[in-house]
Amino acid sequence: MRVSSRSITAWFIISCILFSPSRSRFTGDDSGGIGCERSKSIPYNRRKPMKQKQLKLAGAVLAAAAVVCSLPAQGQQWPAKAVRIIVPFGAGGGTDIQGRLLGQKFQQSMGQNFLVDNRAGASGLIGAELVAKSPGDGYTILFTTASLAVNITLYGKRVKFDPMTDLIPVSWISSVPLVLVAHPSVPVKNVKELIALAKKSGKMIAAHNGAGTTSHLSVEMLRLFGGVEVTPVPYKGGGPAIVSLISGETDFSFATALAAQPFIKSGKVRPLAVTTAKRSSTFPDLPTMNSIYPEFESDNWYAMFFPKGTPSDVVAKLNAEIIKALKQPDVDSFIRKEGGEPVGSTPEALAENFKKEVAKYAKVIKAANIVAN
C-alpha cells in the first residue's frame, strides 16, 4: 500500500504532540512517573485545566490530520511513469494521428511519456477490451471512436466486457460529420428530392464504408426514417466507397468529411447534408439531416476512457489536460482539417451521450437486422 507524504507528515505532528516530554510533565500523573516531581509542585486545580488544554490540542491536531490524510493525492502525483494510449485501430489512420497529437500535448504539459499502442481488430473491440481489463491505475487510456457504441449491439455476446461499467468516460474530444453526397448525374439538389426519387425508382444504390460502420448505419437510418428502399453496397473503407460513387457505380453515399472534401470542391460529387446535430463549420451551407428527420444523427466522434477503478482525481486531471490541448492552435487546426469540430466535454456529458449513442444504434441495427461477420 502506498503511503502518501501527507500521511507521514500528519502522523509525525501527532506523535510529537502526544508523546513529547513536555506533555508528560503536565498530565497530573502522581504515580512517580516521568514529570512527577514537577507535577506535584503544581496545585491540582491548576493541573486539570492544563490537561484539558492538551487533550483539546491533540483532538484538534487529530481532526486536522484526518482532513489532510483524506485529501486526494493521487491526481497530484499522476503520472509518475509512462502512460499508454490504446488506439484500437491501425497506425496511420485518423484515430492514430489524433491520438499521437494529444499524447504529445499531454507529455509536454505533464512531463511523462504518453505512448500510443495500436491494438487493431474486430472494429476496435480488441483494444477496447484490453483497456477494460487493465488495472484502474491511470496508466492505460482508451482513445476510440463511435464504433464502441455500435459494437455493443453489433457483436452482442461476443463482447466480453461491458463498456457501460468497465470503462470510465473522460471526455468527448471531437465530432466529425458524415456528408450525404450524390453522383452529379443523380437529378437531386437536396435530401427531400433524393427521398422522392428513391421512392419513385426503388432502384437506387448506396455505397458505404463496410458493415456496421457509421456510414452503413446512416444508410439504414435513411431507409428507416425516410421510408425508402435502397440497396446498400459495402466497400472496404471510405476510399473505395467514394471511388465507386465518383465512377457512377453507386448513386449516393454517406462519406466521411475528409474523404468527401476534395471531391466536393472538384464537383465530382454533390453534397446534400451533414449528419451531425449542428451545422458543420467545414460545410456551413449544408443543412443537417436532423432538420428533416429529428432522430437522424450519426457522426464519427472521438473520446477517451479509463478502466473502471481509476481515481476520480486522475480522471479530472486528464479531462483538464484534454480541454487545454483542444485549445491549442495546432490541435484545433488538425481536427478542423479532418472536417471535425473540437468538443472537450465533461466526463458526465460523455457518459450521458454514450448511453444515447448505444440506444440509438441498437435501434437501427435491430431494425435493419445487421449481423457482424
N, C-alpha and C positions, 0 to 999 in steps of 0.2 A: 504494500500500500504506500503510495506517495504521500509524504508529509510536507505540507507547504511551509515556506519560511514564515508565513504569518502565524501558523500554529505554534512553531518553535518559539517565536518572539513572545507570543501571548503567554505561553506556559512559563517562560523564563521570568517574565514580570511577576506572575502569580507566585512562583517559587520564592522569589526574592522577598516578597511581602510576607508570605505566610511562614517562611522558615528563617527569616533573618534574626540575628541575635537581639536586635532592638525589640522585636516582637515579644520574645520570651521574657524580657525584663519587665514587661508591663502586663503580663497575664494575670497577676494576682495569685500566682502559684506559691502557696505557703508550705509546700511539701519538702522544701530543701533542694529543689532542682535548680537549674541554671537560672540566675537572676533572682534567686530567693532573697539574697541579702538586701538588694535594693528595694524589692517589692515590700519587704517588711517595714522599711522606713517610711513608706507612703501610707497614710490612713486609708482604711478600707473604703470609706465613702468617696475618696478621690480616685481609687484604683478602678472601681467598677465602671465609671463613665469612660475611662481610658480604654478598657477592654471593649466596650460597646463601640467606641470610635474605630478601633482596629477591625472589629468584625464588619462594621459598615463599609470601611475602606476595602476590605478583602472582598466583600459582596459586590461592591461597585466594580472592582477590577475583574472579578469573575464574569459579571454581566457584560462588561466591555469586551473581554476576551472572547466570550461566546459570539458576540456580534462580529468581531474581527474574523474568527475562525469560520463563521458561516458565510462570509462574503465569497463570491465566486472568484477563484484564482485561475481556473483552467484557461479561460479565454485570454487572460493577460499573458499567460505563459505560451499559449499556442500561436504559431507552430514552433516546436522545439527541434524539429527534424524535417526532412524532405516529405512532401505531400504528393500522393498520386492522384492524378485526374484521369479517371477511366472514361475513355471515349469509346462507345460500343460500335464504332464503325471504322472503316479502313483509313489509313493515313492519306493525306492529300485532299480529302473532301472538305466541304464547308464546315461541318461539325468539328473536324480535326483542327482546321486552321483557326477557327474561332476559339476553340479550347486552348490552343497553344498561345494565342494572343492574350487571353485572360490570365493564363498561368504566368506569363511573362510579367504582367502588371502586378499580380499578387507577389511574385518573387521580388520585384523592385520595391514594393511597399513594405513587405514583412521580413525580408532578408533570409528567406529559406527557399529552397528549390521546390517548384511545383511542376512535376514531371508528367507529361501526357503518356498514357499507356493505352494503346489501341487494342481493344478486345472485340473484334467484329464477329458477327454471326447471328443467325436467327432474328434478323431485323432489329438488332440491338438488344435482344434478350440475354445473350451470353454475358456481355459486360454489365448489364443491369443486375443480373443475378449475383455476379461476383461481388458487386458493391453491397447488395442487400445482405449477403452472408459474411461481410467483413466486420471486424470489431468497430464499435462506435466510439473510436478514439480521436476522430477528427483528421485522420491521415489517409483516408480514402474518400474521394469525391466522385460522384457520377455526373457527367455532363452529357445530357441526352436531348432527344427531340420529342415531338408529338407521337412518335411511334410507340413510346412507352404506354400512352393512354390507349392506343389502338390494340396493342399486343395482348393486353389483359383478356379481352374478349376473343380476339382473333385466334390465339393459341390455347385458350381455355385451360384445361387440366395440365397441359404441358408446361405451363408457367409454374415453376417450383418455388415461388415466393409471392408474397402479397405486397405490391408496391404501395398500397394504402397504409400498411402498418410497418413494413420492413424498411421503408425509406422515409427520411425526414426532409421535407421541402426546404430549400434555402432561398431561391429567387427565380422568378420567371425573367429570363435575361433579354430575350429578343423575340420578335414576331415577324415572320416573312410570309407575305401573301402568296397564294397561287393566283394565276391570272387565267381567266377563261379566254382562250384565243381560238379564232376560227380561220380556216383557209380563205384567202381572198375571193375564191370562186363561189363560196357559200353566200347566197344573197341575203345576208342579215347584217344589221348595224347595231343591234342591242340584244339583250337577253330575251326579252319578250318575243322578238321576231324569231330568235333561234328556237324557242319553245314551240311557237306556232308552226314553224317549218318542220320541226321534228315530229309533231303530232300529225301533220299532213302527210309527210313522206313515209314515216315509220321505218326508214332505212338508213338513218344517219349513223356514222361510225365515230366513236370517241376513243382517242388514244390516251393511255395513262401509263404511269411510271412503274407499274407492277402491282400484283395482288396485295391488297392491304395497305398500300401507300395512301397518303392523304390525297394524292392525285386521283387514285382509284375511288376512294370514298367520296370525293367531290362529285365524280361522275354519278355515283349511286345516289347521292343527295339530290342531284338534278333530276334523276329518274323518279325518286321518291316524292320530292316536293313539287316538281313540275308536272308529274303525272304523265311522263312521256316514256316511250320505249326507244332506246338507242342500243347499239351494240358496242359494249366496252371491249377494247383490244389491249392486252397488256404488252408492255415492252420492258426491256431490261434497263430501266433507268430513264431519267428525264431527257438525256441527249437523244437516244434512239426514238423516243416518243415524239419529240418536237421535229425531228428529221422526217418522220412519217407524215406529219401534218404538212410540212413545207412541200413535200413531194406530191401531196394530194392523195396519198393512200387513205388518209382519215379526214374527217370533216372538222372536228374541233378537239380541244384538249384543255385540261386544267394543268398548266405548266408552271414550274417554279419561276419566280420573278427573275432570277439570274439567267435561266435558260431562255426565257421569253424576250428579255430586254433587247438584245441585238436584232432579233427578227421583227420585233415591233417597229424599231427605228428604221429598218430597211424596207418595211412594208410587205414582208413575206408572210406575215400573219396579221390578223385584225383583232385587236383587244376589245373585249366586251365588258368585263367586270373583274373585280378582285374579290377574294373570298374572306378577307379579314372583316372584323366588326366595324372598323372605321376605314375611311379612305386612306390610301397609301400615299406617302409623300413622294414615292418614286413614280406613281401613276395617279397624280392628283385629279385628273379629269375623268377617271373611271369610276362608275358607281360601285357600290358594294352589292354582293349577292343577297345579303340580308335586307336590303332596301326593297327587294322584290319578294323574297321568302324569308320571313323573320327568323326562322330556325337555321337558316343556311349560314354556317360559319365554319371555315376549315383553313387552318394555316400551319405552316411549318414553324412551330415555336421551339425555342431552346431554353433549357432550365438546368439548374444544379440541385442535387440531392446529396444528403449524407446517409450513412447507415443508421438504423434505429439505435438509440442509446447514446448518440453524440450529445455532449453537454450543450445546453441551450445558449450559453455564452459564446461557445465556439461557433454555433450556427449564426448568432447575431453578428459576430466579428466578420465571418466570411460574407454575410449579407452586406455589411457596410463596405467591405472591400469591393464587392461587385458593383454597388452603386457608384463608388468612387471611380472604378475603372471605366464604367459606361459613360462617364462624363468627360473622359479624356478624348481629345480630337481624333487620334488615330483609331481608337476602338469604335467611336461613333461613325467615323468615315467608312470603316470596313463593313460594318453592319448595313449601312445605307447603300453601299456599292453592291451588296448582296441582294438589295431590294427590300431590306427589312427595316424595322423600327426598334431602337433600343427601348426596353421596358424597365427592368430593375424593380421588381415587386418586392413586397414583404414576404416572409415565409408563409404567413397566414393567407395572403392573397393567392399565392401559388397553390397552397393546399386546397382552397375553395375552387379555383379554376380547374385544377387537375381532376377533381371529382366530377365536375361538369363535363370535362372533355371525355372522361371514361364513359359516362352515361350517354353522351351524345353519339359517340362512335359505336357503342354497343347497340344502340337502336338501329343505326344504319347497317351494321354488319349482320344483325339478325334479320332485318327486313330483306336484305339482298341475298341472304343465305351464303355469305362469303366464308370459305373454309381455307385455312392456311395449308400449304403443302407439307 
